[in-house]
Amino acid sequence: MGVDEVEMVTDDPALDDVENRLISIVRNKLNVPCTLDDNFFALGGGSLDALEVLARIREEFGVRIKLREFFRAGTVRELRHLIGSVA
């Protein structure tokens, strides 16, 4: 693996399935590594990216999260809580 390449491991056994899937969605959209506690916007995500992530969450989990809730949540951990509270 080259110095400039980023390893995009998506399955962490310490995380549950939903958390791993959410991290994968964010990583694939932003093309950067992320953890449960990284802020989506600090990673370089913008409002259009957020809308695309929300569409993917709706496809994957059948859950509608409002954009303002996404902005308030900011992290995968908080998104996980939102999915758990509406699923």
Secondary structure, DSSP 8 states (H G I E B T S, - for coil): --TT--------TTS-HHHHHHHHHHHHHH-S---TTSBTTTTT--HHHHHHHHHHHHHHH-----HHHHHHH-BHHHHHHHHHHH-
